[in-house]
Amino acid sequence: MHRWILFKISISYLSAIAVITSPLLLFPLVSGAGFHDNQRVIEVFCVALSTFILVGLLFWNPSVRWLCHGHLICLLVLLFLLGFASSSFAYTSRYAFFEWANLLLLIVMSGLIACEIGFGEGLFFDQILWLCELGCAAYILLEIIIYLALIAKGTQPPNESFIFGFDNYRFFNHIQTITLPLLALLICRGCDSKQNIFAWAVTSIWWTLHFVTAGRGTFIGLLAGMFVTWFCLRKDALPWCRIMLWSALIGLGIYILFYVLVPLSLGLRPFGFLFSVVDRTMENPSSSRWVLWARAWELMLAHPWLGVGPLHFAHYGRDLQLGAHPHNWILQIGSEWGIPALLCLMAAIGLGLKRLLAVRQYLDPKDVKNHTTLAAWLTIGVAILVDGLVSGLIVMPTSQLWIALYIGCAWGWTVSMTPAAQVTTVRLSMTMRVGGIVILLASIYFLFNGLWPEILNLPAYEEQNLQKELYPHPLLRPRIWAGGYF
């Protein structure tokens, strides 16, 4: 049993290392893979390893610690049963079952992380935050090198060239929705002044990169998260809100200095998208999403019970040539999984947030560190839900891993703050253990079956999915792979 515990401990660190290194890879992990495809391979590796570890734990250990409320478990079970039925009737079940299995195993990974955080007596949590900060610092160093190279070139660079490691700079905004509050949380939990100087610097420059890309969904999501947090926690949220505000203002100052004043002094226009955000919003408020939302709504009304199948908006929306997903998590789940599954998911999210807020009653009124931690978890949760209404936050592999890491950390922290009397140990019957192992191994099969054989020749797959004979000037629209459509 001890060897499994020692092996299981690596999942928290593995997931943190995976999400921070995935944008930094300069070589393809499989033939023809670009940034998005590399990140998909990393995600699949993480969830598959987590699943094999859980299979081993179920095989060797008949007892588990019960982390979830029974109603939440029932809702998730019903959600994935409905998703399984939807996948069975989908146009291409192989792809549908991939999406189904991937989301199920991401929850499995979150559960393992929650166990480590919840029962590790604080051993992992701060280290994970530190890993995230070091990863962001490494990315910032790379961005500084890119900035200096573009300045030395002396010509007006494309704004997209300032963001490295993503096929679309908006995918970087997706991870900022989660990482900006995580970096601010490390400031809140830091005690050493020198450590805090480094944390303040990284967080502020991370805000600078946000102003460079001018991600409206991320900004609105974080703003909504802070407002909800202040409304729910009142004065306990004020230290957290101040840190987010001051780091954003410092980041804006850095942006104005290096991305506005320096280019102007060299006879160039300001760098980044910030100064065009008003014009873009006035010209195209929805960023062409109305058409995607309308198609998703049509699919949801035509297939209300089981949807068209997980991932299948990529098929039924291909003629629009605007995206392989509707850029709205409610419409995506409703159109692909069905309205009953959507209601189960929304109820599960509501119960999860309710349990998170219930932790407040167990906190010492003078415990500023944990009050700000609660504020951070609530802010991130709301930010994900709001940003996901206008973006592909729940679709892209790196942001999916960040969400899984967030859920695991918040879930585990909630358990660690809950009185021990409310955490029970359940002994599983042999039937339940064998059933769980079978489901997990079947999910692994669905996962890899959805990637095969395209993974053997990604350039050919993506070229075929462009469908040049059908659509003029087609673009890559990532979903599983960069090809997007099928």
C-alpha positions in Angstrom: 0.0 0.0 0.0 2.8 2.4 0.9 4.4 2.1 -2.6 1.1 3.2 -4.1 0.8 6.2 -1.8 4.3 7.3 -2.7 3.6 6.9 -6.4 0.2 8.7 -6.0 1.9 11.7 -4.4 3.5 12.5 -7.8 0.2 13.3 -9.4 -0.1 16.8 -7.8 3.4 17.7 -8.9 3.0 16.0 -12.3 -0.1 17.9 -13.2 1.4 21.2 -12.1 4.6 20.5 -14.0 2.6 19.5 -17.1 0.5 22.6 -17.3 3.5 25.0 -16.8 5.7 23.2 -19.3 3.2 22.4 -22.1 3.5 25.9 -23.7 7.3 25.8 -23.5 7.9 22.8 -25.7 9.9 23.6 -28.8 9.7 20.2 -30.4 6.8 17.9 -31.5 6.0 15.1 -29.1 4.6 13.1 -32.1 5.2 13.6 -35.8 3.7 16.8 -37.1 2.4 18.1 -33.8 2.2 21.8 -33.1 1.6 23.6 -29.9 -2.1 22.5 -29.5 -1.4 18.9 -30.5 1.6 18.7 -28.0 -0.7 20.0 -25.3 -3.3 17.4 -26.1 -0.7 14.6 -25.8 0.5 16.0 -22.5 -3.1 16.1 -21.2 -3.8 12.6 -22.3 -0.6 11.3 -20.6 -1.6 13.0 -17.3 -5.1 11.7 -17.2 -4.1 8.2 -18.3 -1.4 8.0 -15.6 -3.8 9.2 -13.0 -6.3 6.6 -14.0 -3.8 3.7 -13.8 -2.8 4.9 -10.4 -6.4 4.8 -9.3 -6.8 1.3 -10.8 -3.9 0.2 -8.6 -5.4 1.8 -5.5 -8.7 0.1 -6.1 -6.9 -3.2 -6.6 -4.9 -3.1 -3.5 -7.0 -1.0 -1.1 -10.7 -1.9 -0.3 -11.2 1.4 1.7 -11.5 5.0 0.4 -12.0 8.3 2.2 -15.3 9.8 1.1 -14.6 13.3 -0.2 -17.9 14.2 -1.8 -21.5 14.8 -0.7 -23.7 12.0 -1.8 -26.0 14.2 -3.9 -23.0 15.5 -5.8 -21.8 12.0 -6.5 -25.3 11.1 -7.8 -25.4 14.1 -10.1 -22.0 13.3 -11.6 -22.9 9.7 -12.1 -26.1 10.7 -13.8 -24.2 13.2 -15.9 -21.8 10.7 -17.3 -24.5 8.0 -17.7 -26.4 10.5 -19.9 -23.1 11.4 -21.7 -22.4 7.7 -22.3 -25.9 7.2 -23.9 -25.4 10.4 -26.0 -22.0 9.0 -27.2 -23.6 5.7 -28.1 -26.0 7.3 -30.5 -23.6 10.0 -31.9 -22.7 10.3 -35.6 -19.1 9.1 -34.8 -19.1 7.3 -31.4 -15.3 7.0 -31.4 -14.9 10.8 -31.1 -17.8 11.2 -28.7 -16.5 8.6 -26.3 -13.1 10.3 -26.4 -14.6 13.5 -25.1 -16.7 11.6 -22.6 -13.7 9.6 -21.3 -11.4 12.7 -21.2 -13.8 14.7 -19.0 -14.4 11.7 -16.8 -10.7 11.1 -16.3 -10.0 14.7 -15.6 -12.4 14.5 -12.7 -10.5 11.3 -11.6 -7.3 13.3 -11.7 -8.9 16.1 -9.7 -10.0 13.6 -7.1 -6.5 12.2 -6.7 -5.1 15.8 -6.3 -7.9 16.5 -3.7 -6.8 13.5 -1.7 -3.2 14.7 -1.6 -4.2 18.2 -0.7 -7.0 17.2 1.8 -5.1 14.5 3.7 -1.5 15.8 3.2 -1.7 18.2 6.1 -0.7 21.2 3.9 2.3 19.4 2.5 1.4 19.9 -1.2 -0.7 23.0 -1.5 1.9 25.8 -1.2 4.5 23.7 -3.2 2.0 23.5 -6.1 1.4 27.2 -6.0 5.2 27.7 -6.0 5.5 25.4 -9.0 2.9 27.4 -10.8 4.7 30.6 -10.1 8.0 29.3 -11.2 6.4 28.1 -14.4 4.9 31.5 -15.1 8.3 33.1 -14.3 9.9 30.8 -16.9 7.3 31.8 -19.5 7.8 35.5 -18.6 11.6 35.1 -19.2 10.8 33.7 -22.6 8.5 36.6 -23.3 11.2 39.1 -22.4 13.6 37.4 -24.9 10.9 37.7 -27.6 10.2 41.3 -26.7 13.9 42.3 -26.9 14.2 40.4 -30.2 11.2 42.2 -31.7 12.5 45.6 -30.4 15.9 45.0 -31.9 14.3 44.2 -35.3 13.1 47.8 -35.5 9.9 47.2 -37.4 6.3 47.0 -36.3 5.7 43.4 -35.2 2.3 41.6 -35.5 0.6 41.7 -32.1 0.2 37.9 -32.1 4.0 37.5 -32.1 4.2 38.6 -28.5 2.5 35.4 -27.2 4.5 32.2 -27.6 3.5 28.6 -27.1 -0.2 28.6 -28.3 -1.7 28.2 -31.8 -4.0 31.1 -30.8 -3.1 33.8 -28.3 -6.7 33.5 -26.9 -5.7 30.1 -25.5 -3.2 31.9 -23.4 -6.1 34.1 -22.0 -7.9 30.9 -21.0 -5.1 29.9 -18.7 -4.8 33.4 -17.3 -8.4 33.2 -16.0 -7.1 30.6 -13.6 -3.5 31.5 -13.1 -3.8 35.2 -12.3 -5.8 34.5 -9.1 -3.4 31.6 -8.3 -0.4 33.9 -8.5 -2.2 36.5 -6.3 -3.1 33.7 -3.8 0.6 33.0 -3.4 1.2 36.6 -2.4 -1.6 36.3 0.2 -0.1 33.1 1.6 3.5 34.2 1.6 5.2 35.1 4.8 8.7 35.9 3.7 9.2 39.4 2.4 11.7 38.4 -0.3 9.4 35.6 -1.5 6.6 38.2 -1.7 8.7 40.5 -3.9 9.2 37.8 -6.4 5.5 36.8 -6.2 4.4 40.4 -6.7 6.8 40.8 -9.7 5.5 37.6 -11.4 1.8 38.4 -10.8 2.2 42.0 -12.0 4.0 41.0 -15.2 1.4 38.3 -15.8 -1.2 41.1 -15.7 1.0 43.0 -18.2 0.7 40.1 -20.6 -3.0 40.1 -20.1 -3.2 43.8 -21.2 -1.0 42.9 -24.2 -3.6 40.4 -25.4 -6.7 42.3 -24.1 -8.7 39.2 -23.3 -12.2 40.5 -22.7 -13.6 37.2 -21.5 -10.8 36.8 -18.9 -11.1 40.3 -17.6 -14.9 40.2 -17.3 -14.7 36.7 -15.7 -12.2 37.9 -13.1 -14.2 41.1 -12.4 -17.3 39.0 -12.0 -15.5 36.6 -9.7 -14.2 39.4 -7.5 -17.6 41.0 -7.3 -19.3 37.7 -6.3 -16.5 37.1 -3.8 -16.9 40.5 -2.2 -20.7 40.1 -2.1 -20.5 36.7 -0.4 -17.5 37.3 2.0 -17.7 41.1 2.5 -14.8 42.4 4.6 -13.1 39.0 4.6 -12.6 39.4 0.8 -11.1 43.0 1.0 -7.4 41.9 1.4 -7.8 39.6 -1.6 -9.5 42.3 -3.7 -6.7 44.8 -2.8 -4.0 42.4 -4.0 -5.7 41.7 -7.3 -6.3 45.4 -7.8 -2.8 46.6 -7.0 -1.1 43.9 -9.0 -3.3 44.8 -12.0 -2.5 48.5 -11.7 1.3 47.7 -11.5 0.9 45.4 -14.5 -0.9 48.2 -16.4 2.0 50.6 -15.6 4.5 48.1 -16.9 2.5 47.7 -20.0 2.3 51.4 -20.6 6.0 51.8 -20.1 7.3 48.9 -22.2 4.5 48.3 -24.8 3.4 51.9 -25.3 6.1 54.5 -24.5 9.1 52.4 -25.7 7.6 51.7 -29.1 6.5 55.3 -29.5 10.0 56.5 -28.7 11.2 54.2 -31.5 8.7 55.6 -34.0 6.4 52.5 -33.8 2.8 52.1 -32.8 1.9 50.7 -29.3 2.2 47.0 -29.0 -0.6 44.7 -28.2 -4.4 44.7 -28.6 -5.4 47.0 -25.6 -5.9 50.2 -27.6 -8.0 48.4 -30.2 -10.3 46.6 -27.8 -13.0 49.4 -27.8 -13.1 49.5 -31.6 -13.2 45.7 -31.8 -16.1 45.6 -29.3 -18.1 48.3 -31.1 -17.6 46.7 -34.6 -18.2 43.1 -33.5 -19.5 42.8 -29.9 -19.8 39.0 -30.0 -16.6 38.3 -32.0 -18.8 36.4 -34.5 -20.1 34.1 -31.8 -23.8 34.8 -32.5 -23.7 32.4 -35.4 -22.1 29.7 -33.3 -24.6 30.2 -30.5 -27.5 30.1 -32.9 -26.3 26.8 -34.4 -25.8 25.3 -30.9 -29.3 26.5 -29.9 -30.7 24.9 -33.0 -29.0 21.6 -32.2 -30.2 21.7 -28.6 -33.8 22.2 -29.7 -33.5 19.5 -32.3 -31.9 17.0 -29.9 -33.0 18.0 -26.4 -32.7 14.7 -24.5 -29.2 13.4 -25.5 -27.8 16.1 -27.7 -25.8 15.3 -30.9 -23.0 13.7 -29.0 -20.0 14.9 -27.0 -17.5 16.8 -29.3 -20.0 16.7 -32.2 -20.5 20.5 -32.6 -17.2 20.1 -34.5 -19.1 18.1 -37.0 -22.5 19.8 -37.2 -20.9 23.3 -37.1 -18.2 22.7 -39.7 -20.0 24.6 -42.5 -19.9 27.8 -40.5 -16.1 27.7 -40.6 -16.0 29.7 -37.3 -15.2 27.2 -34.7 -15.3 23.5 -33.7 -17.1 24.5 -30.4 -19.8 27.1 -29.6 -17.6 29.2 -27.3 -20.2 28.8 -24.5 -20.1 26.0 -22.0 -23.9 26.0 -21.4 -24.7 25.7 -25.1 -21.9 23.3 -25.7 -23.1 20.8 -23.0 -26.8 21.4 -23.9 -26.3 20.8 -27.6 -23.8 17.9 -27.3 -24.8 16.1 -24.1 -28.5 17.1 -23.9 -30.5 19.3 -21.6 -30.9 16.7 -18.8 -27.0 16.4 -18.7 -26.7 20.2 -18.6 -29.1 20.4 -15.7 -27.1 17.8 -13.8 -23.9 19.6 -14.4 -25.3 23.0 -13.3 -26.7 21.4 -10.2 -23.3 19.8 -9.4 -21.6 23.1 -9.9 -24.1 24.8 -7.6 -23.6 22.1 -4.9 -19.8 22.4 -5.2 -19.9 26.2 -4.8 -22.2 25.8 -1.8 -19.9 23.4 -0.1 -17.0 25.7 -0.8 -18.7 28.6 0.8 -19.7 26.4 3.8 -16.1 26.3 4.8 -16.3 29.8 6.0 -18.1 28.7 9.2 -15.1 26.6 10.2 -12.5 29.4 9.7 -11.1 31.5 12.6 -12.2 35.1 12.1 -8.5 36.2 12.5 -7.2 33.6 10.0 -6.6 36.0 7.1 -4.6 33.4 5.1 -7.4 30.9 4.8 -10.1 33.6 4.3 -8.1 34.9 1.3 -7.7 31.4 0.1 -11.4 30.9 0.2 -11.8 34.2 -1.7 -9.3 33.0 -4.4 -11.2 29.7 -4.9 -14.5 31.5 -5.2 -13.1 34.1 -7.6 -11.5 31.4 -9.9 -14.7 29.3 -9.9 -16.9 32.2 -11.0 -14.3 33.5 -13.4 -14.2 30.1 -15.2 -18.0 30.0 -15.4 -18.3 33.5 -16.8 -15.3 33.4 -19.2 -16.6 30.0 -20.4 -19.8 31.7 -21.6 -17.8 33.5 -24.4 -14.7 31.3 -24.9 -13.4 27.8 -25.4 -12.1 27.6 -21.8 -13.5 24.1 -21.2 -12.3 22.8 -24.6 -8.5 23.5 -24.9 -6.2 20.9 -23.4 -4.0 23.2 -21.3 -6.9 25.1 -19.8 -8.7 21.8 -19.1 -5.6 20.7 -17.1 -5.6 24.0 -15.2 -9.3 23.6 -14.4 -8.6 20.1 -13.2 -5.7 21.3 -11.0 -7.9 24.1 -9.6 -10.8 21.7 -8.8 -8.4 19.3 -7.1 -6.7 22.0 -5.0 -10.0 23.7 -4.1 -11.6 20.4 -3.3 -8.7 19.2 -1.2 -8.4 22.5 0.6 -12.2 22.3 1.4 -11.7 18.8 2.9 -8.7 20.0 4.9 -10.7 22.8 6.4 -13.7 20.6 7.2 -13.9 18.9 10.7 -12.5 15.4 10.6 -15.8 14.1 11.9 -17.4 14.9 8.6 -14.9 13.0 6.5 -15.7 9.3 6.5 -13.9 6.2 5.3 -16.0 3.8 3.2 -15.1 0.2 2.6 -15.9 -0.8 -1.0 -17.2 -4.2 -1.8 -15.4 -6.4 -4.3 -18.2 -5.8 -6.9 -17.8 -2.0 -6.6 -14.0 -2.3 -6.9 -14.1 -4.5 -9.9 -16.8 -2.3 -11.5 -14.7 0.8 -10.9 -11.6 -0.8 -12.4 -13.6 -1.9 -15.5 -15.0 1.6 -16.0 -11.6 3.2 -15.7 -9.9 0.7 -18.1 -12.8 1.2 -20.6 -12.3 4.9 -20.3 -8.6 4.5 -21.1 -9.6 2.5 -24.2 -12.1 5.1 -25.3 -9.4 7.8 -24.8 -6.8 6.2 -26.9 -9.3 4.9 -29.5 -10.3 8.5 -30.1 -6.8 9.5 -30.9 -6.0 6.6 -33.2 -5.0 6.5 -36.1 -4.9 10.3 -36.5 -2.0 10.6 -34.1 0.2 8.7 -36.5 0.0 11.4 -39.2 -1.4 14.7 -37.9 -0.5 16.8 -40.9 -2.5 14.6 -43.2 -5.4 14.5 -40.8 -5.5 18.3 -40.4 -5.1 18.8 -44.1 -8.1 16.6 -44.8 -10.2 18.4 -42.2 -9.6 21.8 -43.8 -12.0 20.6 -46.6 -10.5 23.0 -49.1 -12.8 21.7 -51.8 -15.9 22.7 -49.9 -14.9 26.0 -48.2 -12.8 28.9 -49.4 -9.9 29.9 -47.2 -10.6 27.4 -44.4 -8.8 27.7 -41.1 -7.7 25.3 -38.4 -10.3 25.2 -35.6 -8.8 23.1 -32.7 -10.9 20.7 -30.7 -9.2 17.3 -30.3 -6.3 18.0 -32.7 -5.6 21.3 -34.4 -7.7 20.0 -37.4 -10.8 20.5 -35.4 -13.5 19.3 -37.7 -14.5 15.8 -38.7 
